[in-house]
């Protein structure tokens, strides 16, 4: 019903950016079928660009098994994928916040890829999508992995000229002004 209403209100929409947790368990094929079939009238007429949520990480290659995605660099796709795409004058980088390093921040190869990917783009607008909410008033705000990712991205995002970040995980709506070093600019 949410997708149906969204496309009724915004019929010119060209694609959906999803921040993860599409299903409760990534290996449960019945849940994937339910998700795709329930919204099939809408989904058959658009594109969905997903970020892997922690529930998709409960499966093996769940995002890679159910989506054909553009510009996916070589990586371990077990917990999800990171990739990028362009749309008109915007560049989107979709991160995999399940793919972590030993310090529980985003994996080193993913940070290197993000830096290179954004540096190559001359798009007017630069967006990042990830599941685990770096800034949120939700229950996961102080989780160790979220804190580690926030430490990584609080300086990197402004350096890369990121205009907007879409995030999920906490299932709340929140927006802020520009943040640099954890403070509004």
Secondary structure, 3 states (H helix, E strand, C coil): CHHHHHHHHCCCCCEEEECCCCCCCCCCHHHHHHHHHHCHHHHCCCEEEECCCCCHHHCCCHHHHHCCCCCECCCCCCCCCCEEEEECCEEEEECCCCCECCCCCECHHHHHHHHHHHHHCCCCEEEEEECCCCCCCCCCCCCHHHHHHHHHHHHHHHHHCCCEEEECCCCCCCCCCCEECCEEC
